[in-house]
Amino acid sequence: MRNSGGTGKIYPRVNWVLGFTAMLLVVVAWVILTEGGIVKPLYLPGPRDIIRAISDVAEELPIHIFVTLIRTLVGYGLGVSLGIGVGLLMGYSKVTKASLHGIIEAWRPIPPIALIPFFLLWFGFSFFGRILLVTLGVALIMVVATYEAMQNVPAQLSEAAKTLGARRQQVLWTVQWPAIRPELRGSLRVSLALSISLVIASEFLGAQTGLGYLINVSKVTFSTHVILLAVILLGIISGSLDYLLRCLLKRLTPWCAISEQS
Amino acid sequence: MDFPMSNGPLPVLSNVNLSVQKGEVVVVVGPSGIGKTTLLRIIAGLLSPTNGFVRVLGKPVHEPDSSRVMVFQEPSVFPWMTVRENIKYASRIGAASSPDLSSGPVGELLDLAGLRTRLDDFPGTLSTGMRRLVELARGLAAQPKILLGDEPFYALDVYVRRSVREILLRVIEHYSPTMVLTSHDVEEALFLGDRLVVLCGRPATIREIHPVLFPRPRSRYIAYSGDFIKLRRQIEESLAPGGTA
């Protein structure tokens, strides 16, 4: 039975109003606190300080945004591809699983940020080193998520495909891969947020461009209005990328949108 | 057939000798957990017997292939494919020729089930009974030598179950596919089958084989005939705990 759309039309509107109201309240509180003189601009810059920050760094701002965005997208894309690829291989081949499981489990609890000094030693301040850090951080999450999702695929789906004549590789590509896609959605979104954090952390050390670099140099001069501008921009970038990712995931799992509606 | 357990192998099936003729519908009945599913999985090639063999058209069975398609007790329709893509799965992977959706057993099943207008919908938009019929259509579309159905009406409510059963019965009567089904419902088995195999004991063995001679086409009203009631009672008594054959 198709959803008539009755409840579907009301609830998203209510959700949107609630979300917008909550955000508006935060902005109003910020304006009152800063423009009302309750909090000093050094501790929390106000809207006028942000406008001033934009004019202060107007010339270099686009390049910082662009570099951070590129580092995030390249690192995330490589990390997702590597993580899903290795996870699928581990789920497909017992030999690969036996070989890699121990290494991944030992590596997984280590925060990637803790490895930044080593990455600086090995790769210097290069683009490659920063990308590798993001790639590894994202890949570790995606390997585990993919492997676990493969373990949760109902056995009868693969067995049905086998009795319909599918070979092992066909079962992997036509059954297991599509079956795990909905389960990967959460991990893909978490990894995206992590990749932005890792890029910013890596830009704190030795970078000459990027929003992380901008935050770091502004810290030295107590330019908190520039720091807050960079933070707001990071929030906008992060939110926009997450929105685009959700649109992409919706396209990759169209059957889930239908079951979620009904 | 033995299952490995922590305290040694557990024998599940023993001395099961069964041959199925082309175009015949054999229904295996027996209590839950007796080994009906294990028997079908062995025929499908999903399990290997510890002793003995399965042959289809003289060829020994070693692994699953599209000559023995199985419809499972648990839902196995692919939710990410449309109804059409599900039905064409075997041909899409090169295991069967492209099925005729306009006529033949698949076409008739689509018409009887009202699925023809839902071919481009995802299974998530269908009722449980319709999804079960998609699985049956997908199995028939692979043009198997033998279609295996493990409790094909499992988890359907009584009205849907009757309707799905009627649709399958019409397809069986018009196209005579070779089928081995399992059921714990004797009435259902008598409606559909040409032969009933009663599986009992531990390890399970074939206790009785009953030819079902009710003429086809069969209607639900044969359930009220004296012969039907008598045969049904006889089989149910032999299935009861401590029943004698």
Interface residues (C-beta under 8 A of the other chain):
Chain A: M1 R2 P154 Q156 L157 E159 A160 A161 K162 T163 L164 G165 A166 R167 Q170 T174 V175 P178 A179 R181 T253 P254 W255 I258 S259 S262
Chain B: A44 G45 L46 E63 P64 D65 S66 R68 V69 M70 V71 F72 E74 P75 S76 F78 P79 W80 M81 Y89 A90 R92 I93 G94 A95 A96 F122 P123 G124 T125 S127 E135 R138 G139 A142 L148
